[in-house]
Amino acid sequence: MARPRGPARAFARGGLALATCGLAVAGVLVATDGTTFPGVPASTVALAPAMAAVECAAAGPYRVPERGSVGVPAGLALCPSAPRRITVAGVVLDGWEVHGGIVVEAPDVVVRRSRIVGDGSTPYGIRTEGEGSVRIEDVTLTGDFPEAAIGGGHWSGERVEITDVTRDGARLGDSARLRNSSVHDCATAPGGDASALVVRGTGGDVLVEDNTVEVGKGPGRDSAVLLAPEEPAEAGEGAVVIRGNVLGGGRYTLRQDEPRMPAEVRITGNRFRRNAEEAPLRVSRRAVLEDNSYLDGGRLPLP
């Protein structure tokens, strides 16, 4: 096989070899098990048998972002991509702009330094299904997602930005976590209510921590955080923890759906803006409330 010439680059990580060269060929990446990754721009990609990373050469090597960074790092070049379905365990997607969404069916997937733009064609920006689990880092999600920007269980988000989306920002199933992230400027589609974060799981390490969540005010904006499990909780299913966040907007900024409440709810150390239409909190008396206040230090009214 002839050696690539010109602007060719090679990458190696965790048993994967990627070779890209500037040849105008079909832009479809195919894993050894037949999994397809469409949308690779005008390049050929050669895969070793153990695939572990799908990287955009233009984005360059990964560097830990500066403290306080949220979303795609400023100035980062991204490669365009069509929607993706991940069925190979351990895949790392790094440096892509995906128009549509990503479905994760395999465990231990990473989506990093990417922008997911909803065009209404896929219900979620990133969603886990079946045995899928995913770590989402330094990712921006924006646009039209008929359900939510992120959905499913067994996902964790760090330094994620969700902005200007038409439905829910993120839905957290069992073992879902969101930390050090920002959800803001919710757009909402006509005729439907939306919340910035919706807890669907009944426990199992559901965590919302150290985020800034601003759902805004006006028609269609329900809550910054809505606790609305899909199934009634059973004893021993774990806790839902809402801790150390700045929360604002909505009819009720933080609201709990009483009929199907999680087994244990802990709401601690959060700071609320004074912009809820009715009240900052409406939760069960069984919820643990500690050290919550308005952003200016004022006491919250009893829920």
C-alpha positions, 0 to 999 in steps of 0.5 A: 500500500502506497504511503500517504503524501501531502497533508496526511496525518496519523493518530494512535490512541488505545489501539486505534490507528487513524490515517487521514489524507486529502483525497475526495472520496466517500466520507463514511467511516466504517468500523470493523464490525460494520458500524458506520460513522457518516459525515467525515469530510473528503478524507479516507480513514483506515481503521485498525481492528480495535477501534477506540477513537474517532477524532477530527484532525482540525481540532488538534490534540486534546488539552484540558480547558481553562478553569470555568470553561463551559461548552466547546472551547473558544476558537476550536476548529470542528469537522462536520458530521451527520447523525451518529449511532454508536454501537462499539464500546469505548469509542471517543468522539472528539472535535465534531459538529454533528447536525442531528443527534448521537445515539449511544448503544454501547458502554463507556463512550466519550463525546468530547469537544463537540457541538450538537446542532438540532435540526428537528430530525432527531428527538435528542441531541445525545441519548443512551439506549440499551446498554449505552453509557456516555461521558460528555465533556466540553460539549455545546448542544443547541437547536431543535430537539423535539424531546431534549438535548440530552436524554436517557440514563447512565450518562455524565456531563462535565462543562456542558453548555445547553442553550437555545433549545426548543424543548427540555434541556436535559432529562436525567434517567438513573445514574445520570449526572450533570456538573459544572455546566450551564443551561440557559436561554431556553427557546421553547417551541410553540404549544408546549412546556419545557424545563431546563433539567428534568429528573426522570430517574428514581435514584441510583446516583442522580446528581445535579451539582455546581451548575448554572441553570436559567430557564427564563420566564414567560409562556412554555417555561416550566422549571429550571429543575423538575423532579418527575420520575417516569416510575414510582420509586422503591425503597433502596433505589438511592437518592436524587441530589440537587447541590450547589447550583445557581437556579433561576426562572420558571413558574416554580424554579425547582418543582417536584412532581408528587405522585412519582417522587424519587425515594430520597431527595436532597436539595442543599446549598443552592442559590435561587434568583428572585425571578420565579413567576410563583415561587422558587420551590415547590417540593415534598415535605419529605425532601431534605432542604439545607442551606438554600437561599436567594442569590443575594443571601435572603431566606427562601419562603417555605415550599 
